[in-house]
Amino acid sequence: MSQQIAVLAEKVVAITHESGRNGGDILEDIASTEGDQTMIAVISELDIMSVAKILREFDATIPSIAAWLMEPEAIRNMLDVEPSYWENELQKGAFNAQDSVKSMLSQIFLTQIDDEERELAILSAIVESETGILYLSLPFIGLDFAAIDHDEEATSGSDEELLLKIKLLDISVYKAILSTCERGDYEKIEAILKSQANNLRVGEISDDTDDMFEPL
């Protein structure tokens, strides 16, 4: 790692500590002035919690450049720890984990044009995570799947648009999401995601996912 990258990464972390949006803006500035490769190198030196804080401040309407350029495995690792932010947000009120996940996934899968190969690589990386399918399923629990018109173009920004994009990328993941939503309990899945994220945050991995579903 060069001295330049180290200095830039330290600057981004310090700014992100105060504001995830400002941290994302600094990454945009780095990409604009120093080039995408420098920005990617800076991201690789950031702790994963800082990366998660940055991307949480953006969405599909104003995506972060980091969501477009990060390696698929880095995005997976970021999503693994992102739920550790939920508890603090819940305490503030006016927060819904389901909407937060939808916003994050929409930013990743609905803002890149003509790059299905990259999107599929990201989706495949997410699924490799122990809780990847749970994370992907959370936005769709309670959705009326029978009412989805698979032949019509979905409304921009809708749950249906995101779900059908996942189906287009990998129908096996789509089917796994449907199965999880049919059998899974929202509160238990949310709790598992938060617990796993907190464990990963402190360097531990929970092996207990046996209670993610209601008894059949």
C-alpha positions, 0 to 999 in steps of 0.5 A: 500500500502506497503512502498516498492510499494510506493517507486517503483511506485515513481521511475517508475513515475520519470523515465517514465517522462523522457522516457516511454521506460525506465519506461517499462524497470523498470517494466520488472526489477521489475517483474524479481526481485520482481515477477509479483504480485509486478509489478502489484501492482506497476502499480496499483499505477501509474497515468494512463497517465504514464501507457499510456506513457509506453505502447506507447513506445512498440508494437507487436514486443517488447510488454510491460509486462504491456500489458500482466498483467494489469487488463482489466479495467485498459487497457480500462482506459489507452486507453481512455486517450492515444489519449491525447498524439496525438496532441503533436506527430502530431506537431512533424510530422511523426505521424499518429493516425491510426498507433498509435492505430493499434500498441497499439491494436496489442500489446494487442491482437496479442502478448499473446499466448493461452489466448483468455479468457483474450483477450475477457475480455479486448475487452469487457472492451474496448467496455464498454467505451463511445468511445471504438468502435471508438477507435477500429475502427480507424485503419480500416477506409479506409480498403477494407473489401471486399478484406479480405479472411476470410479463409486464415491466414492473414499476420502477423502484418497486419490490416487484422490479427488484425481485424480477431482476433477481429472477432474471439473474438467477432463477434458483436464487429467486426460488430460494427467496420464495421458499424462505418468504413462504416459510420464514418468520420476519422477526426471527430472520431480522434477529438472525441477521442482526445477531450474525452481523454483530458476531462478525463485527467482533470477529465471531461467526454464529453457527446457530441458524436452526430457528430461522423458520417457524415450524412447518 
